[in-house]
């Protein structure tokens, strides 16, 4: 499998996962977001204020679908910078 074919497959799977997460409405707590990003709560707060990560909902939780989309765009941007 070529690199391009692999990237297309990953994009397709990510899209399917995002659709599933939207349907279920899965949400992440602050603790889960910190674990996912490998940062402290204070660092997460600072990144949210800077607009570096998605903003949580009014309930203080993040929609998993939005987080996965953000992650996929962030990693694609990082890959282009290499």
C-alpha positions as CSV (number, residue, x, y, z in Angstrom):
1,X,0.0,0.0,0.0
2,X,1.4,3.4,-0.9
3,X,1.7,6.3,1.5
4,X,-1.1,8.2,-0.3
5,X,-3.4,5.1,-0.2
6,X,-2.7,4.7,3.5
7,X,-3.5,8.3,4.2
8,X,-6.7,8.1,2.3
9,X,-7.7,5.0,4.2
10,X,-7.0,6.7,7.5
11,X,-9.0,9.8,6.5
12,X,-11.9,7.5,5.5
13,X,-11.8,5.7,8.9
14,X,-11.5,9.0,10.8
15,X,-14.5,10.3,8.9
16,X,-16.6,7.2,9.8
17,X,-15.5,7.5,13.4
18,X,-16.5,11.1,13.6
19,X,-19.9,10.3,12.1
20,X,-20.4,7.6,14.7
21,X,-19.3,9.9,17.6
22,X,-21.8,12.5,16.4
23,X,-24.6,10.0,16.4
24,X,-23.8,8.8,19.9
25,X,-23.0,12.3,21.2
26,X,-20.0,11.0,23.1
27,X,-18.3,13.6,25.3
28,X,-15.0,13.9,27.0
29,X,-14.5,15.2,30.6
30,X,-11.7,17.6,31.5
31,X,-9.7,14.7,32.9
32,X,-10.2,12.6,29.7
33,X,-9.1,15.6,27.6
34,X,-6.0,16.1,29.8
35,X,-5.1,12.4,29.5
36,X,-5.7,12.4,25.7
37,X,-3.4,15.4,25.2
38,X,-0.9,14.5,27.9
39,X,-1.3,17.8,29.7
40,X,-2.3,19.2,33.1
41,X,-5.6,20.8,33.7
42,X,-4.0,24.3,33.9
43,X,-2.2,23.7,30.5
44,X,-5.5,22.6,29.0
45,X,-7.2,25.8,30.3
46,X,-4.4,27.9,28.8
47,X,-4.7,26.2,25.4
48,X,-8.5,26.6,25.3
49,X,-8.1,30.3,26.1
50,X,-5.5,30.7,23.3
51,X,-7.8,28.8,20.9
52,X,-5.3,26.0,20.4
53,X,-7.8,23.3,21.3
54,X,-11.6,23.1,20.8
55,X,-13.8,24.8,23.4
56,X,-15.9,22.6,25.7
57,X,-19.6,22.8,25.8
58,X,-21.7,24.6,28.4
59,X,-21.5,21.3,30.5
60,X,-17.7,21.6,30.5
61,X,-17.2,18.6,28.3
62,X,-15.9,18.2,24.8
63,X,-17.7,16.5,21.9
64,X,-15.6,13.6,20.9
65,X,-16.4,14.2,17.3
66,X,-15.1,17.7,17.4
67,X,-11.9,16.6,19.2
68,X,-11.2,13.9,16.6
69,X,-11.8,16.3,13.8
70,X,-9.4,18.8,15.4
71,X,-6.8,16.1,16.0
72,X,-7.0,15.0,12.4
73,X,-6.6,18.5,11.1
74,X,-3.8,19.3,13.6
75,X,-1.8,16.2,12.6
76,X,-2.4,16.9,8.9
77,X,-1.1,20.5,9.4
78,X,2.0,19.1,11.2
79,X,2.7,16.7,8.5
80,X,2.6,19.5,5.9
81,X,5.1,21.5,8.0
82,X,7.7,18.6,7.9
